[in-house]
């Protein structure tokens, strides 16, 4: 162990990467401990962090996991004391919080503190991926950007599942790039397993089985077609094997079929009403359930669900989600001719090319993502567009396959088109752009050195 530490201390790249990781950790600690500490008895006011919505769900479910209750609705338990099954999100983020809670760190502030280290891990992995593609300098530049990029550290500070999604997604890209360089069956298995793990954090990552896996393996160079097909089939089966225990567990405890979450219907519903299919809010989300006047029909379908406290009747999550999905699909079917325009608006919002001011304002007003980091993150996103494109071009023209990195754009676009456009849904693209910008920066520095030498 001591010899390993000494060797790493002499490794110039390792020292630079460690410095970036420490810087990233310092930024996250400052945000969590100083700039936005968790609201409580000793900390009050508008400058503190208060959990609600998805964040409250994640925290409460993680704490229940720490207490030994497997994937229950923590918010319902806190409100009524009743323990009911829940699968509002894939399991791995709740598992991470649950382990930390089991160890005794069961407050919001402690959970956020844990995610600062997860964020530092993202910085390290981004540096390693950029180094693999463009050398040491590319790794240093990309890691430095990842350390301070507001659109990454804000997910850590806000206790969002994207905090865990970020390092795992970079891990997917690392093994995919490794497969592109060395296309063996073993490496293909690693890619499939990594995609399965990513899908257990964010359900949309399952799309990588088509968007990333198929072109990566079918277009590989130097392999006969039977080998390509075998690698694809095996990797796909491995990905399904990774997620299958969660899928089986869900279908044992719920009435209607459930795959990764019981929240897909609610997500579809939030994007299925006139307010977000036209006008200034087109492409975003709204309380479409209320705006469409579905409450009376909902209560008739699920009697007692509108009760308060212990008078409320708790219905199977899969049934209520199926209701939302059915009503959302009814609306989409009735307005199918308008869908291409709405889908384009959703993608435009996610990629910050459509009604940018609205989305930016809603990031802090509705999503609670704070004004300054949201604005700085948007500026940095635009600043990285040209370097990222330059990095992709330099890799492609040098013979390196950029299929894994480029897959991040259709992943975000398909996800947004099917639901609605949010800035945090763009995390895969932000990560890919940081890596590609690191490659471009390293290339620029090489050319400057050559110019000075001449």
N, C-alpha and C positions, 0 to 999 in steps of 0.2 A: 504494500500500500504506500509506504514512504517513498519507495523507488518510483512508483507511478506519479506521485505528487511532484517529486523532483524533476522527472522527465517533462511533465506538463508545464512546470514553471520555467523550463528552458525553451519551451515551444512558443515561438513568437506569435503565431496565430492564436494559440490557446489563451495567451495573456491578453491579447486584444479582444477576443470573444468574451473572456471573463469580465473585462472592463465594461464592455457593452451591457452584459447581463447585470452587473452591479449598478450601472447607471439606470437601467430599466427598472430594477428593483427599487432604487432610490426614488425615482419618479412616482412609482405606484405607492410607495410608503408615504410620500408627501401628500398625495391625493387622499389616501384612506385615513391617515392619522392626523393630518393638519388641515388641508384645504376643505375636505368633505368628510369629517368624521361622522359616524352613525348617530342619528338623533336619539336622545335619551334624556334621562333625568338631569344629567350634568351637561348635556349639549343640546341646545335648542336653537330655533331660528331658521331662516331661509338658507343659511350656508351649510346646513348639515344634510346627511343622506337619510332619507326615509323610504323604507321598502313598501311596495305596493304591487298589485298585479302579478305578473309572471315571477318577479323577484320574490314576492311574499310566498308564492306557491313553492318555488324551489327551496327556499329556506325552511319552510314548515315541513315539507316532505323529507328533507335531509335530516332534520332534527328527529322526526318520527323514526326514520331508519336507524339513527343512532340509538334510539330507545328500543329497537327490536321489532318495529312494525314495518313489514315489507311493503313498500309502495302503496301507502295509504294517503288519503287527502288530509294533509296537515292543517289546512285552513278550516276544514269542516270540524276537525277534532278540536281546534282552538275555540271555535264558535259554539259547539254543542257538546263536545266530549265524546261524540260518536266516531267509531273507527270504520271507515268505508274504503273499499278498493279504489285506486286511482291510477291512471296512466296518462296524465295530461301531457307528459313529455317522455322521450326515451329515457332509459334508466341511469346512464353513467354519471351524469352531472349530480343527480341526487345521491348516487353511491359515494362519490367523492365527498360531498358535504356530510353525508351520513357517517363516514369513517372518521372525519374530523370531529364531528359532534360526539361520536362514541368515545373519543379520546378526552372529552371534557370541554372542547372548544365549541360550545353550542350557542354562542351569541352571534348576532349579525356582524359585529365588528371583527370577531375572530374568523368568521367565514370569509369575510372580505380580505383579511390579512392572509389567509391561506392562498387566495387567488392571486395575490401579488407575486408569490413564488411560481405559480402556474404561468403568470405573464412573463417572468424572467426565463422560464423554460422555453416559451415561445421565441424569445429573443435569441437564445442559443440555437434552437433548431433552424430559425430563419438564416442565421449566420452560416450554419453547416450546409444548408441547401444551396445558398448563394456561392459558397466556396466550391461545392461540388461542380457547379456550372461554370464559374468564372474565376476561380482562384482565391487566394487569401484576401486580396484587397476587396474583391466583391463581397466576401463574407463579412469583413469588417464594416463596410459601408451599409450593407443591408441590415446587419445587427444593430448598428447605431440608429438607423431610421426606425426599426422596430421598437427600440428602447423608448423612444420619445413620441411615437406616432399616437396622437390622441384617440384615433378610432380603434386602436388596439387596447390601450390601457384603460379606456373608459369602460370596457366590458368587464375587466377585472374588478375595477372599483365599484361597479354597479351590481355585482353578484349575478351576472348574466351567464347563461349556458354557453354563449359564444366564447367566454373566457377559456373553457376547456376545449371547445371546438377548434380554437386557433392552433394550439400546439399539435393536436391530433391530425388536423388537416395538413399541417406542414409535414408531419410524419408520413402521411399518405403520399405527398409529393416526393419526399425523400426516397421511399421505397419504389415509387413509380419511375423516378429518374434512374435509380439503380437498375431496375428491370430494363429500361431503354438502353442502358449501356451494356448490360449483361443479361440477355433474355433467356434465362433458364427457368425450368418449371418451379424450382424452389423459390426463386425471386418472384415469380408470378403468384405463388401461394401467399407470399408476404403482402403483396399488393391487395389481393382479395381480402385477407384478414384485416388489413388496415382500413379498407373501405367499410367492412362490417363494423369495426369499432367506431368509426366516424358516424355511421348511421345510428349507433346507440347513444350518440350525444345529440345530434341534430338529424331529424328524419329525412331532410332533403338530401343529405349526403348519400342516400341510397341511389340517387340519380347517377352517381359516379360509376355505378356498375355498367351503365350504358355510355355516358358521356366521356368518361376517362378510360375505363377498362377495355372496351371494345376497340377503339382506335389504337390504343397503346399496343395491344397484342396482335391485332389483325394487320397492322401496318408495320410491324417490326421488320427490320432488315436482316437478311441472311438466314432466315428460317423457312423451311418448307411449310406449305399450307397446313398439312396435318398437324405439325407441331404448334402452329399458331392457334388452330382451333382447339387443340387439346389444352393449351395453356389458358385460353379464355374460358373454357368450360370448367376446368379445375378451379381457377381463381374465382369464378362466379359461384361455384358450389361452396367454396370456403367462406366467401362473404355471407352466403345464406346460412351456413352452419354457425357462424358467429352470432347472427341475430336470432336464430331459431329458438334458443331457450327462452328469450324474452317474448317472442311471438306465441310460443306454446303456453307459457305462463299466463299471458293475457287471455288467450282463448279458453283456458280452463276456468278463469274466474269471472269473465264477462259473458253476457247473454248473446250480444251480436258479435260478429267477427271483428277482431282488432289486430292490427299489425304492429306498428311501432308506437302509436299514441291513440288516445281517445279524444284528441283535440283537433283533428283534421277538419271535422265538420264545423267547429266553431271558427276556425281560421277562414274557411271558405265563406261562412256566413258574414264575417266582418268585411268581406269585399264584394258582397252581392246585394246591392241596393242602388237606387237611382243616384243618391248623393255622390257615390264614388264611381259611378259609370258615366258621369257627365259633369260639366261645370268645373269650378276651380279645384275641387277635391278629387277629380278623376284620377284613378290610379292609386289612391291611398286607401285607408280603412275608416270605418265608422261603426257606430252601434246600429248595424243594419237590422238586427233582430227587433229592436224597439221601433225603428223608423218604418218598418214594414207592418207593424201592428200585429205581430205574431203571438203576443203574450196570451190572449184568451184561448187560442187554439192550442198553445203549448200546455197551459194549465189543464185544458180538457183532455189532452193526450196523457199528461202525467199529473193526475189529481194530487193536490196537496203540496206540490213542489214550490208554490208561492208562499208557503207558511213561513213563520219566523221562529228561530230557535228550535226547541224540541218539538214544536208543532209542525215543523217542516217535514215532508215525506221525502226521503232520499231514494232516488231512482238510480238504477244501474247506469253508470257513465256511458257505456257503449250505446245504450238506447237513446239517451238524450243527444249524444253526438250524431247518431244516425239520423235523428230528426233534423238537426241543423244541416247536415250534409244534404239530405233530401230537399229541404226548402231552398238551400243555396243552389243546388243543381237545377231545381225548377226555375229559379230566376234566370240562371245562365242560359238554360234552354229556351226560355221565352224571349231572350234578348241576344241570341247567338250572333245575329248579324252585326251587332255592335262590339262583340268581343275582341276582334283584332285591334280596334282602336284603343280599347281599354287596356288590353295586354301590352300594347306599345307604350301607353302612358305609364303603366306599372314598371316596365323595364326602364323607361326614361327616368323615373323617380329613383329607382334603385341605383342607377349609374350616374345620377345627378346631371342629367341633360334635359330635364323637363320640369318646369315650375320649381326651380331650385330653391328660391326664396321661401316658398311655402313649406317644402320638406325640411329645410334647415330650421325654420321657426318651430315646426311641430316636433322636431327632434328634442328641443328643450321644453316646449310647452306641454306636449302630450307624452313623449317618451321619457321625459325627465333626464335627458342626456347633457344638460348644462350648456349654457350659451357659448362660453369661450372655447372649450374643447371641441364642440361641434363645429364652430366657425373655423378654428384653426385646422381641424381635421379635413374639412372641405377644401380649404386652401392648399393643404399638403397633397390631397388627392389629385387636384388639378395640376399641381407642380410636378407630380410623378408621372403624368400621362406620357409626355414625350420621352423621358428617360426609360420608362418601361417599354414603350414601343421600340426604342433604339436597342435596348437589351435583347428583346425577343428577336429582332432582325439580325443582330450580330451573332446570336446563338444559331439561328436557322442557317445563316450563310456560312457558318463555320462547320456545319455538318451535325450539330447537336440537335437532338429531338426536343422540341418544346411542347409536345403534345400534352404532358401532364399540367404544365402551367397554363396553357391556353384553355384547357378544359374548365378552368375556374370561371371564365366568362359565361359560357352556356349554362353552367350550373346555377349561377346567380340569375341569369335571364329567364330560364325555365321556371325556377322557383318563384320569382317575382311575378311573371306572367300568370301563373296559376293562382296566386294569392293576392299580394299587393306589394307596392314598392316601399321598402324601408332601408334606411342607411345601414343598419346593422346586418341586414341580409347580405350586404356586399362584402362581408369579411373575407370570403375566399379570393375575391378579386383584389382587395387591398393587400393581402399577403403576397399574391403573385406579383403585383406591381412593385412591392418593396424589393423582392428578390431580383426581379428583372432590372430595376433601377440600380441595384448594387452591381450587377454585371455591367451595365452601361457606364457607371461611374468608374469602375476599375479599368474599362477599356479607354475611357477618356484620360485617365491618369497615365496609362501606358503611352498613349500618343503624345501627351505633353512631355513626358520624360524623353521620348525619342526625339522630339523637336528640340529640346534643350541640348541633347547630346550632339545633334547635327549642327 
